[in-house]
Each structure stands twice: as C-alpha cells, then as structure tokens.
Amino acid sequence: MLRTAISTLMFALTFVVAACANEPQISATGEATAQALGQPAANDPENTLVIETKTGKVVIALRPDLAPNHVARVKKLAREGFYNGIVFHRVIPGFMAQTGDPTGTGAGGSKYPDLKAEFTLTAFERGTLGMARSSSPDSANSQFFITFTRVPHLNGQYTVFGRVVEGMQNIDAVKKGDEAQNGKVDNPDKMLKVYVLADEKKQG
C-alpha cells in the first residue's frame, strides 16, 4: 500500500509540473519508451533523407521509431518530388531553419490531411528535425524545421522525426531571416532536391 501511495503521489507531482510548464501530457508508457530510445539507426538507406542545398548535401537519419506517421509522410512527399525547389521561408539565427511550404509563406502544406501529433520526450539538440504546426497539436502537414542549437523549450511540444548526421554546415549556411519579422527571409535559399537515399541507390 505504501508503494502504491508513493506512486500515486509521484504521478500527481509530475502532472502538476507539466501543467505549470504548459506542456502536453505524456503518458508514463510514452515517457519510458522515449527514454529507452537510442540514436538514429545507421546505414539504413530507406530511412535516410538527403537534402541538396546550394552549398552541399544534408544527410538526415529519420526516426520511424519515434514518429512513424510523420516519417512516412515526409518520405511520401520526397518521393513525389514535393520538396524539390521549396524555400527556407523562415530562418532565425541561433534557433532554426523552417521549410516545406510550397507557397513560401508559412501558411501552406500538401494535399494530404494534417497528422496527429507523435510527441515524445526526445530532446531538441543541434540538427534535430521537428514538424512545424499551428496552435493545434494535430496540425503538422508538410512543413518542418531544423534546429541550429539545443532548444529545450521545444521538447514535448513538437514531433521529432529525424536528425542531421552529416552536412549540418550546409544548414548553417542557409540565408538568415529578419528576427524582427519572425525570421522571414527575402530571396530565400531553396532545397534543390530532396530524396530518400534508398531510391538514389536503386537508380545508381
């Protein structure tokens, strides 16, 4: 009974802390799973995304173990050529570079329905990919962002679906926006080509 009382108290304290921090609730099962997850799988072409920029390639290890539906969406769009030529419309120095909007305004998306959030406790470190969304947790569609540095206030608030494992310097080189205009970029840089590595290997 004592153990049960302690467990109940700990759960209540966790809930209060999360509520005070204005963070979404994450179940005990989800938390344990997130903490047990390791680094992105290496040498998995099917779950490796490549972004070609004007300064070079950016290699991304996708995380279907964290966000299977978001990874599937990004791969589907990449295979349709959706991301080719899309700009980095919002880039804030010391924070992140956002892309994936075919309109370049920050208000656009794909023809597919929005996705249900797949939040985890995975930390937003340098090179982490997160899905952009509106105020609704279940509004991610095609837009995503790559963090320039560690951004702990995003943890648990946005779906993490990958991490840059090579070529982060090419994200650092993306043209920056005006911080006074929330990172809006004039004449922004583009993702020249985006593809799943497994497809490129098949063609080669």
N, CA and C of each residue as an Amber inpcrd file, in Angstrom:
protein
   612
   0.8190000  -1.2050000   0.0000000   0.0000000   0.0000000   0.0000000
   0.8550000   1.2570000   0.0000000   1.9860000   1.1990000   0.7560000
   2.8870000   2.3520000   0.8030000   3.4370000   2.6500000  -0.5850000
   3.8260000   1.5700000  -1.3100000   4.3740000   1.7410000  -2.6570000
   3.3360000   2.3790000  -3.5770000   2.0850000   1.9360000  -3.4490000
   1.0140000   2.4880000  -4.2720000   0.8070000   3.9570000  -3.9670000
   0.8420000   4.3190000  -2.6800000   0.6490000   5.7170000  -2.2840000
   1.7660000   6.5980000  -2.8200000   3.0000000   6.1010000  -2.7490000
   4.1470000   6.8580000  -3.2690000   4.0220000   7.0460000  -4.7790000
   3.6420000   5.9710000  -5.4860000   3.4850000   6.0510000  -6.9420000
   2.4150000   7.0600000  -7.3190000   1.3160000   7.0550000  -6.5670000
   0.2280000   7.9940000  -6.8390000   0.6820000   9.4240000  -6.6220000
   1.4470000   9.6540000  -5.5430000   1.9480000  10.9900000  -5.2460000
   2.9010000  11.4610000  -6.3270000   3.8010000  10.5910000  -6.7810000
   4.7540000  10.9580000  -7.8300000   4.0440000  11.3110000  -9.1200000
   3.0060000  10.5390000  -9.4770000   2.2430000  10.8190000 -10.6860000
   1.5720000  12.1850000 -10.5730000   1.0030000  12.4800000  -9.3900000
   0.3260000  13.7640000  -9.1890000   1.3030000  14.9210000  -9.3110000
   2.5010000  14.7660000  -8.7320000   3.5080000  15.8180000  -8.8220000
   3.9550000  16.0340000 -10.2600000   4.1240000  14.9420000 -11.0110000
   4.5160000  15.0400000 -12.4230000   3.4670000  15.7910000 -13.2170000
   2.2030000  15.4990000 -12.9510000   1.1130000  16.1560000 -13.6580000
   1.1120000  17.6550000 -13.3800000   1.3270000  18.0260000 -12.0900000
   1.3140000  19.4370000 -11.7170000   2.4520000  20.1790000 -12.3870000
   3.6490000  19.5810000 -12.3750000   4.8080000  20.2210000 -13.0070000
   4.5630000  20.4300000 -14.4910000   4.0270000  19.4020000 -15.1720000
   3.7600000  19.5110000 -16.6050000   2.7240000  20.5870000 -16.8770000
   1.6900000  20.6590000 -16.0330000   0.6410000  21.6490000 -16.2450000
   1.1820000  23.0480000 -16.0430000   2.0160000  23.2300000 -15.0150000
   2.5860000  24.5540000 -14.7530000   3.4900000  24.9920000 -15.8840000
   4.1700000  24.0620000 -16.5270000   5.0740000  24.3840000 -17.6380000
   4.3260000  24.5230000 -18.9470000   3.0050000  24.3180000 -18.9150000
   2.1680000  24.4160000 -20.1090000   2.6150000  23.4400000 -21.1790000
   2.9870000  22.2360000 -20.7730000   3.4360000  21.2020000 -21.7010000
   2.3450000  20.1590000 -21.8640000   2.2760000  19.5100000 -23.0570000
   1.2790000  18.4660000 -23.2530000   1.5750000  17.2740000 -22.3610000
   0.5280000  16.5890000 -21.9390000   0.7150000  15.4090000 -21.1030000
   1.2880000  14.2630000 -21.9310000   2.2410000  13.5640000 -21.3610000
   2.8250000  12.3850000 -22.0000000   2.6770000  11.2340000 -21.0200000
   2.1320000  10.1510000 -21.4900000   1.8640000   9.0250000 -20.6070000
   3.1490000   8.4300000 -20.0700000   3.0080000   7.7260000 -18.9460000
   4.1830000   7.0770000 -18.3520000   4.7900000   6.0820000 -19.3230000
   3.9350000   5.3950000 -20.0920000   4.4270000   4.4300000 -21.0930000
   5.2130000   5.1370000 -22.1770000   4.6840000   6.2710000 -22.6540000
   5.3670000   7.0300000 -23.6980000   6.6970000   7.5690000 -23.2250000
   6.7280000   8.0190000 -21.9640000   7.9640000   8.5610000 -21.4100000
   9.0240000   7.4780000 -21.3130000   8.6500000   6.3150000 -20.8140000
   9.6020000   5.2160000 -20.6700000  10.1410000   4.8050000 -22.0320000
   9.2390000   4.7640000 -23.0200000   9.6570000   4.3870000 -24.3660000
  10.6370000   5.4060000 -24.9210000  10.3270000   6.6990000 -24.7490000
  11.1870000   7.7500000 -25.2820000  12.5640000   7.7040000 -24.6420000
  12.6090000   7.4730000 -23.3210000  13.8890000   7.4580000 -22.6410000
  14.7280000   6.2490000 -23.0390000  14.0690000   5.1750000 -23.4550000
  14.7890000   3.9620000 -23.8160000  15.3490000   4.0140000 -25.2280000
  14.8430000   4.9580000 -26.0400000  15.2580000   5.0100000 -27.4310000
  16.6840000   5.5320000 -27.5430000  17.4480000   4.9380000 -28.4580000
  18.8250000   5.3470000 -28.6480000  18.9770000   6.3510000 -29.7710000
  20.1070000   6.3070000 -30.4360000  20.4050000   7.2240000 -31.5200000
  19.7800000   6.7250000 -32.8240000  19.7240000   7.6040000 -33.8480000
  19.1900000   7.1710000 -35.1470000  19.9520000   5.9580000 -35.6790000
  19.2170000   5.0590000 -36.3220000  19.8470000   3.8710000 -36.8930000
  20.8120000   4.2590000 -38.0120000  21.9720000   3.6470000 -38.0100000
  22.9760000   3.9470000 -39.0260000  22.8140000   3.0250000 -40.2310000
  23.2580000   3.5060000 -41.3930000  23.2830000   2.6900000 -42.6040000
  21.9220000   2.0920000 -42.9610000  20.8900000   2.9080000 -42.8790000
  19.5450000   2.4830000 -43.2540000  19.0570000   3.3890000 -44.3780000
  19.3710000   3.0580000 -45.6220000  19.0120000   3.9310000 -46.7520000
  17.5250000   4.2330000 -46.8430000  16.6830000   3.2880000 -46.4380000
  15.2380000   3.5140000 -46.5150000  14.7800000   4.6070000 -45.5620000
  15.5300000   4.8130000 -44.4970000  15.1810000   5.8530000 -43.5400000
  16.2710000   6.9140000 -43.4400000  16.8730000   7.1810000 -44.5900000
  17.8390000   8.2720000 -44.7040000  17.3330000   9.2520000 -45.7490000
  17.1670000  10.4920000 -45.3300000  16.7070000  11.5530000 -46.2310000
  17.8860000  12.4310000 -46.5960000  17.9680000  12.8410000 -47.8560000
  19.0400000  13.7140000 -48.3060000  18.4340000  14.9960000 -48.8620000
  18.9380000  16.1240000 -48.3710000  18.5370000  17.4320000 -48.8860000
  19.7440000  18.0510000 -49.5800000  19.5900000  18.3840000 -50.8410000
  20.6650000  19.0700000 -51.5610000  20.4240000  20.5640000 -51.5180000
  21.4260000  21.3030000 -51.0440000  21.3600000  22.7570000 -50.9940000
  22.4390000  23.3380000 -51.9020000  22.4830000  24.6450000 -52.0020000
  23.4630000  25.2810000 -52.8910000  24.8900000  25.0900000 -52.4060000
  25.0570000  24.7750000 -51.1220000  26.4020000  24.5840000 -50.5810000
  26.7670000  23.1150000 -50.3620000  25.8230000  22.2110000 -50.5680000
  26.1330000  20.7940000 -50.4040000  24.9720000  19.9880000 -49.8590000
  25.2410000  18.7130000 -49.5750000  24.1970000  17.7910000 -49.1310000
  24.0410000  17.7710000 -47.6070000  22.8030000  17.5680000 -47.1930000
  22.4770000  17.3920000 -45.7850000  21.8840000  15.9920000 -45.6480000
  22.5160000  15.1500000 -44.8460000  22.0640000  13.7670000 -44.6740000
  21.3330000  13.6500000 -43.3350000  20.1280000  13.0920000 -43.3930000
  19.2590000  13.0290000 -42.2190000  18.8820000  11.5900000 -41.9100000
  19.0790000  11.1890000 -40.6660000  18.6070000   9.8840000 -40.1980000
  17.1800000  10.0690000 -39.6980000  16.2240000   9.4660000 -40.3860000
  14.8290000   9.5560000 -39.9840000  14.5620000   8.6370000 -38.7970000
  13.5160000   8.9410000 -38.0250000  13.2320000   8.1830000 -36.8090000
  11.8120000   7.6150000 -36.8210000  11.5650000   6.5720000 -37.6070000
  10.2400000   5.9410000 -37.5850000   9.9090000   5.3280000 -36.2370000
  10.9320000   5.0700000 -35.4300000  10.6900000   4.5530000 -34.0850000
  10.0460000   5.6080000 -33.1880000  10.2870000   6.8730000 -33.4960000
   9.7000000   7.9700000 -32.7280000   8.3750000   8.4390000 -33.3160000
   8.3520000   8.5920000 -34.6250000   7.1860000   9.2010000 -35.2790000
   6.9150000   8.5200000 -36.6210000   6.3900000   7.3060000 -36.6010000
   6.2030000   6.5510000 -37.8440000   5.3230000   7.2390000 -38.8810000
   4.2620000   7.8990000 -38.4460000   3.3620000   8.5390000 -39.4040000
   3.9690000   9.7860000 -40.0330000   4.7320000  10.5320000 -39.2480000
   5.3820000  11.7250000 -39.7800000   6.5160000  11.3490000 -40.7370000
   7.2700000  10.3180000 -40.3730000   8.3390000   9.8480000 -41.2590000
   7.7420000   9.3520000 -42.5720000   6.6620000   8.6060000 -42.4930000
   6.0130000   8.1000000 -43.7070000   5.5450000   9.2550000 -44.5860000
   5.0080000  10.3020000 -43.9790000   4.5450000  11.4550000 -44.7520000
   5.7010000  12.1600000 -45.4660000   6.7780000  12.4110000 -44.7420000
   7.9230000  13.1060000 -45.3320000   8.5280000  12.2850000 -46.4660000
   8.6410000  10.9830000 -46.2810000   9.1830000  10.1170000 -47.3280000
   8.2590000  10.1010000 -48.5480000   6.9740000  10.0560000 -48.3120000
   5.9990000  10.0530000 -49.4050000   6.1200000  11.3370000 -50.2270000
   6.1860000  12.4670000 -49.5370000   6.2990000  13.7550000 -50.2300000
   7.6290000  13.8640000 -50.9850000   8.7020000  13.3880000 -50.3540000
  10.0100000  13.4180000 -51.0170000   9.9750000  12.5780000 -52.2930000
   9.3420000  11.4220000 -52.2280000   9.2770000  10.5340000 -53.3940000
   8.3780000  11.0950000 -54.4950000   7.4840000  11.9810000 -54.1340000
   6.6330000  12.6290000 -55.1330000   7.3050000  13.8800000 -55.7130000
   8.4720000  14.2330000 -55.1900000   9.1620000  15.4360000 -55.6590000
   8.6020000  16.7200000 -55.0750000   7.7580000  16.5760000 -54.0590000
   7.0770000  17.7310000 -53.4660000   8.0570000  18.7680000 -52.9250000
   9.1230000  18.3180000 -52.2840000  10.0300000  19.2440000 -51.6070000
  11.0500000  19.9050000 -52.5330000  11.2010000  19.4120000 -53.7380000
  12.2110000  19.9610000 -54.6470000  11.9020000  21.4200000 -54.9820000
  12.8560000  22.2860000 -54.6890000  12.6890000  23.6990000 -55.0040000
  11.9830000  24.5250000 -53.9490000  11.5380000  23.8950000 -52.8630000
  10.8680000  24.6500000 -51.7980000  11.9030000  25.4310000 -50.9790000
  11.5380000  26.6470000 -50.5880000  12.4740000  27.5490000 -49.9100000
  12.4810000  27.3600000 -48.3930000  13.5470000  27.8570000 -47.7860000
  13.6210000  28.0100000 -46.3410000  13.0170000  29.3820000 -46.0390000
  11.7120000  29.3900000 -45.7930000  10.9980000  30.6660000 -45.7050000
  11.1540000  31.3790000 -44.3700000  11.5340000  30.6530000 -43.3460000
  11.6780000  31.2440000 -42.0040000  12.9620000  30.7240000 -41.3770000
  13.9260000  31.5990000 -41.1780000  15.2240000  31.1870000 -40.6390000
  15.6420000  32.1950000 -39.5720000  15.7220000  31.7260000 -38.3350000
  16.0650000  32.5850000 -37.2090000  17.4310000  32.1860000 -36.6690000
  18.4360000  33.0910000 -36.7410000  19.7800000  32.7710000 -36.2530000
  19.7500000  32.2840000 -34.8020000  20.5190000  31.2380000 -34.5290000
  20.5860000  30.7010000 -33.1830000  19.3650000  29.9080000 -32.7690000
  18.4450000  29.6770000 -33.7130000  17.2230000  28.9430000 -33.3820000
  16.9820000  27.8320000 -34.3880000  16.3930000  28.1540000 -35.5570000
  16.0680000  27.0980000 -36.5060000  15.8300000  27.6440000 -37.9030000
  15.8480000  26.7000000 -38.8810000  15.5230000  26.9950000 -40.2890000
  14.2880000  26.1770000 -40.6400000  13.2440000  26.8430000 -41.1380000
  11.9750000  26.1760000 -41.4470000  11.7190000  26.1550000 -42.9460000
  11.1560000  25.0530000 -43.4210000  10.9040000  24.8670000 -44.8440000
   9.7050000  23.9200000 -45.0160000   9.4450000  23.5160000 -46.2630000
   8.3800000  22.5500000 -46.5090000   7.0580000  23.1340000 -46.9210000
   6.9900000  24.4620000 -47.1160000   5.7560000  25.1100000 -47.5370000
   5.8550000  25.4840000 -49.0100000   5.0550000  24.8730000 -49.8680000
   5.1450000  25.1650000 -51.3050000   4.7940000  26.6040000 -51.6610000
   4.0750000  27.3080000 -50.7710000   3.7200000  28.7050000 -51.0510000
   4.8080000  29.6670000 -50.5900000   5.7130000  29.1950000 -49.7250000
   6.7820000  30.0360000 -49.2190000   6.3210000  31.0910000 -48.2380000
   5.1020000  30.9590000 -47.7400000   4.5510000  31.9660000 -46.8340000
   4.4810000  31.4970000 -45.3880000   4.5770000  30.1940000 -45.1830000
   4.4070000  29.6400000 -43.8510000   2.9930000  29.1770000 -43.5820000
   2.1060000  29.3770000 -44.5580000   0.6950000  29.0120000 -44.3750000
   0.2690000  27.8370000 -45.2320000   1.1690000  27.3070000 -46.0420000
   0.8060000  26.2500000 -46.9790000   1.1660000  24.8540000 -46.4970000
   0.7280000  23.8680000 -47.2800000   1.0200000  22.4790000 -46.9600000
   0.7890000  21.6020000 -48.1680000   0.7090000  20.2960000 -47.9410000
   0.4870000  19.3480000 -49.0240000  -1.0110000  19.1260000 -49.2300000
  -1.3430000  18.2700000 -50.1760000  -2.7440000  17.9380000 -50.4410000
  -3.2950000  16.9160000 -49.4570000  -2.4290000  16.4000000 -48.6020000
  -2.8390000  15.3500000 -47.6770000  -3.3340000  15.9380000 -46.3510000
  -4.1370000  15.1640000 -45.6030000  -4.6700000  15.6570000 -44.3190000
  -3.5590000  15.8990000 -43.3030000  -3.8420000  16.7690000 -42.3420000
  -2.8990000  17.0050000 -41.2580000  -2.7080000  15.7250000 -40.4410000
  -1.5910000  15.6790000 -39.7320000  -1.2190000  14.4900000 -38.9680000
  -1.4910000  14.6480000 -37.4770000  -1.8260000  13.5540000 -36.8460000
  -1.9850000  13.5470000 -35.3910000  -0.6030000  13.5860000 -34.7540000
  -0.4470000  14.3930000 -33.7310000   0.8550000  14.5650000 -33.0800000
   1.4360000  13.2410000 -32.6030000   2.7610000  13.1300000 -32.7090000
   3.5010000  11.9740000 -32.1790000   4.6030000  12.5230000 -31.2620000
   4.1830000  13.2050000 -30.2060000   5.1290000  13.8220000 -29.2840000
   5.8690000  12.7670000 -28.4680000   7.1500000  13.0260000 -28.2080000
   7.9590000  12.2090000 -27.3060000   8.7830000  13.1610000 -26.4470000
   9.5610000  12.6100000 -25.5490000  10.4500000  13.4320000 -24.7280000
  11.8300000  13.5900000 -25.3640000  11.9590000  13.2200000 -26.6230000
  13.2270000  13.3570000 -27.3340000  13.6560000  14.8170000 -27.3550000
  14.8940000  15.0710000 -26.9640000  15.3820000  16.4460000 -26.8460000
  15.6640000  17.0740000 -28.2040000  15.3590000  18.3530000 -28.2990000
  15.7370000  19.1270000 -29.4830000  17.1680000  19.6050000 -29.2880000
  18.0910000  18.9060000 -29.9500000  19.5030000  19.2670000 -29.9250000
  19.8570000  19.9000000 -31.2720000  21.0980000  20.2680000 -31.4500000
  21.5560000  20.7950000 -32.7310000  21.3130000  19.7550000 -33.8250000
  20.6590000  20.1690000 -34.9190000  20.4140000  19.2690000 -36.0280000
  19.1670000  18.4250000 -35.9180000  18.3380000  18.6610000 -34.8940000
  17.0930000  17.8980000 -34.7510000  16.0500000  18.4120000 -35.7480000
  15.2970000  17.4820000 -36.3410000  14.1930000  17.8480000 -37.2340000
  12.8680000  17.7090000 -36.5040000  12.0880000  18.7710000 -36.5290000
  10.7630000  18.7520000 -35.9290000   9.7330000  19.1780000 -36.9510000
   8.5140000  18.6670000 -36.8140000   7.4270000  19.0590000 -37.7080000
   6.8110000  20.3680000 -37.2200000   6.6920000  21.3270000 -38.1350000
   6.0530000  22.5940000 -37.7990000   4.5420000  22.3820000 -37.7140000
   3.9000000  23.2070000 -36.9100000   2.4510000  23.0900000 -36.7420000
   1.8900000  24.4360000 -36.3110000   0.5560000  24.5350000 -36.3040000
  -0.1000000  25.7270000 -35.7750000  -0.3300000  25.5210000 -34.2900000
  -1.2530000  26.2780000 -33.6960000  -1.5190000  26.1320000 -32.2680000
  -2.1230000  24.7730000 -31.9210000  -2.7270000  24.1060000 -32.9010000
  -3.2760000  22.7750000 -32.6740000  -2.1610000  21.7310000 -32.7300000
  -2.0670000  20.8560000 -31.7430000  -1.0250000  19.8200000 -31.7650000
  -1.1210000  18.9100000 -32.9870000  -2.3260000  18.7310000 -33.5110000
  -2.5560000  17.7980000 -34.6170000  -2.6790000  18.5230000 -35.9630000
  -1.7660000  19.4680000 -36.2120000  -1.8620000  20.2610000 -37.4400000
  -0.6190000  20.1850000 -38.3200000   0.3400000  19.3110000 -37.9830000
   1.5230000  19.1580000 -38.8410000   1.1070000  18.5560000 -40.1730000
   1.7610000  18.9980000 -41.2430000   1.3940000  18.5250000 -42.5720000
   2.6320000  18.2290000 -43.4190000   3.2960000  19.2750000 -43.8820000
   4.4830000  19.0740000 -44.7160000   5.6760000  19.9180000 -44.2540000
   5.3980000  20.9600000 -43.5010000   6.4750000  21.8570000 -43.0740000
   7.2720000  21.2540000 -41.9230000   8.5760000  21.5130000 -41.9400000
   9.4360000  21.0550000 -40.8500000  10.5460000  22.0620000 -40.6190000
  11.2470000  21.8940000 -39.5120000  12.3420000  22.8040000 -39.1800000
  13.5310000  22.0050000 -38.6710000  14.7030000  22.6140000 -38.7840000
  15.9540000  22.0140000 -38.3170000  16.5810000  22.9920000 -37.3310000
  16.8630000  22.5350000 -36.1290000  17.3910000  23.4330000 -35.1060000
  18.9000000  23.6360000 -35.2660000  19.3190000  24.8890000 -35.0510000
  20.7410000  25.2270000 -35.1320000  21.4750000  24.8610000 -33.8500000
  20.7490000  24.7560000 -32.7700000  21.3550000  24.5190000 -31.4620000
  20.3550000  23.8030000 -30.5670000  20.7320000  23.5660000 -29.3340000
  19.8370000  22.9350000 -28.3680000  18.6980000  23.8960000 -28.0290000
  17.4550000  23.3970000 -28.1040000  16.2900000  24.2430000 -27.8390000
  15.3390000  23.4830000 -26.8980000  15.6310000  23.4440000 -25.6130000
  14.8590000  22.6120000 -24.6830000  13.3890000  23.0010000 -24.5450000
  13.0420000  24.2670000 -24.8080000  11.6420000  24.6510000 -24.6310000
  10.7210000  24.0320000 -25.6880000  11.3080000  23.4280000 -26.7280000
  10.5040000  22.7380000 -27.7390000  10.2210000  21.2850000 -27.3660000
  10.9510000  20.7590000 -26.4020000  10.8130000  19.3430000 -26.0420000
   9.3730000  19.0070000 -25.6470000   8.8380000  17.9720000 -26.2620000
   7.4920000  17.5410000 -25.9470000   6.3990000  18.3810000 -26.5670000
   6.7770000  19.4120000 -27.3320000   5.7980000  20.3230000 -27.9190000
   5.6360000  20.1210000 -29.4270000   6.6450000  19.5340000 -30.0410000
   6.6410000  19.3150000 -31.4920000   7.1380000  17.9010000 -31.7720000
   6.6460000  17.3140000 -32.8430000   7.0250000  15.9440000 -33.1940000
   8.4370000  15.9100000 -33.7660000   9.3200000  15.1630000 -33.1260000
  10.6840000  14.9330000 -33.6190000  10.6480000  13.7410000 -34.5590000
  11.2170000  13.8920000 -35.7640000  11.1770000  12.7690000 -36.7030000
  12.5210000  12.4800000 -37.3560000  13.5830000  13.1550000 -36.9510000
  14.8830000  12.8780000 -37.5390000  15.9750000  13.7620000 -36.9750000
  17.1900000  13.5100000 -37.4490000  18.3390000  14.3070000 -37.0190000
  19.3920000  14.3360000 -38.1160000  20.0100000  15.4940000 -38.2900000
  21.0860000  15.6310000 -39.2720000  22.3060000  14.8640000 -38.7760000
  22.8390000  13.9900000 -39.6230000  24.0250000  13.2140000 -39.2490000
  25.2410000  13.5940000 -40.1030000  24.9970000  14.3770000 -41.1290000
  26.1020000  14.8180000 -41.9890000  25.6610000  16.0730000 -42.7450000
  26.5660000  17.0390000 -42.8460000  26.2870000  18.2320000 -43.6450000
  25.5570000  19.3410000 -42.9130000  25.6170000  19.3520000 -41.5880000
  24.9240000  20.4040000 -40.8410000  25.4660000  21.7900000 -41.1930000
  26.7040000  21.8430000 -41.6400000  27.2750000  23.1350000 -42.0280000
  26.5020000  23.7630000 -43.1920000  25.8390000  22.9190000 -43.9720000
  25.0590000  23.4430000 -45.0990000  23.7270000  24.0410000 -44.6390000
  23.2370000  23.5810000 -43.4980000  22.0720000  24.2290000 -42.8940000
  22.5000000  25.5390000 -42.2440000  23.6680000  25.5230000 -41.6070000
  24.1960000  26.7520000 -41.0170000  24.3460000  27.8470000 -42.0690000
  24.6290000  27.4430000 -43.3180000  24.8900000  28.4010000 -44.3910000
  23.6250000  28.9500000 -45.0500000  22.4570000  28.4050000 -44.7110000
  21.2000000  28.8780000 -45.3020000  20.9890000  30.3470000 -44.9460000
  20.5020000  31.1120000 -45.9050000  20.2940000  32.5500000 -45.7040000
  19.3490000  32.8120000 -44.5370000  19.7710000  33.7040000 -43.6370000
  19.0040000  34.0030000 -42.4350000  17.9230000  35.0560000 -42.7040000
  16.8980000  35.0070000 -41.8700000  15.8050000  35.9500000 -41.9860000
  15.9310000  37.1080000 -41.0170000  14.9260000  37.9630000 -41.0300000
  14.8790000  39.1350000 -40.1740000  14.1870000  38.7460000 -38.8620000
  14.9310000  38.8030000 -37.7590000  14.3510000  38.4170000 -36.4710000
  13.1800000  39.3120000 -36.0910000  13.2040000  40.5730000 -36.5330000
  12.1140000  41.4960000 -36.2320000  10.8280000  41.1020000 -36.9620000
  10.9700000  40.2790000 -38.0130000   9.8120000  39.8060000 -38.7700000
   9.6310000  38.2980000 -38.6000000   9.9900000  37.8050000 -37.4170000
   9.8250000  36.3920000 -37.0760000  10.5740000  35.4710000 -38.0330000
  11.7280000  35.9230000 -38.5010000  12.5800000  35.0760000 -39.3300000
  12.2520000  35.0780000 -40.8040000  11.3640000  35.9420000 -41.2550000
  11.0140000  35.9880000 -42.6800000  12.2500000  36.2960000 -43.5150000
  12.4180000  35.5350000 -44.6040000  13.6230000  35.6510000 -45.4340000
  13.2730000  36.2470000 -46.7870000  14.0020000  37.2830000 -47.1650000
  13.8550000  37.8440000 -48.5040000  14.7660000  37.0790000 -49.4590000
  14.2440000  36.7100000 -50.6250000  15.0080000  35.9290000 -51.6110000
  15.6650000  34.7250000 -50.9360000  14.8630000  33.8460000 -50.3480000
  15.3970000  32.7370000 -49.5420000  16.0940000  31.6520000 -50.3560000
  16.9450000  30.9020000 -49.6550000  17.5870000  29.7360000 -50.2550000
  16.5780000  28.5980000 -50.3970000  16.8920000  27.6510000 -51.2840000
  15.9760000  26.5440000 -51.5770000  16.5710000  25.1890000 -51.2040000
  15.6840000  24.2340000 -51.0380000  16.0880000  22.8270000 -51.0560000
  16.0590000  22.4470000 -52.5390000  17.2030000  22.2560000 -53.1380000
  17.2560000  21.9920000 -54.5750000  16.6370000  20.6470000 -54.9220000
  16.9360000  19.6510000 -54.0940000  16.4050000  18.3060000 -54.3090000
  16.3380000  17.5910000 -52.9740000  15.2550000  16.8430000 -52.7580000
  15.0880000  16.0730000 -51.5260000  14.6850000  14.6540000 -51.9080000
  15.3970000  13.6710000 -51.3910000  15.1000000  12.2960000 -51.7800000
  15.4590000  11.3130000 -50.6740000  14.8630000  10.1310000 -50.7550000
  15.1910000   9.0240000 -49.8530000  16.3970000   8.3100000 -50.4390000
  17.4270000   8.0910000 -49.6350000  18.6750000   7.5330000 -50.1320000
  18.4910000   6.1980000 -50.8220000  17.5640000   5.3670000 -50.3350000
  17.3350000   4.0490000 -50.9400000  16.9440000   4.1780000 -52.4060000
  16.1930000   5.2020000 -52.7570000  15.7720000   5.4110000 -54.1430000
  16.9490000   5.7870000 -55.0330000  17.8420000   6.6020000 -54.4920000
  19.0200000   7.0100000 -55.2510000  19.9410000   5.8230000 -55.4990000
  20.0560000   4.9480000 -54.5040000  20.9030000   3.7650000 -54.6640000
  20.3350000   2.8220000 -55.7310000  19.0090000   2.7080000 -55.7800000
  18.3670000   1.8580000 -56.7880000  18.6520000   2.3720000 -58.2000000
  18.6040000   3.7090000 -58.3290000  18.8370000   4.3180000 -59.6410000
  20.3000000   4.1950000 -60.0540000  21.1710000   4.2270000 -59.0270000
  22.6070000   4.1380000 -59.3130000  23.0200000   2.7390000 -59.6940000
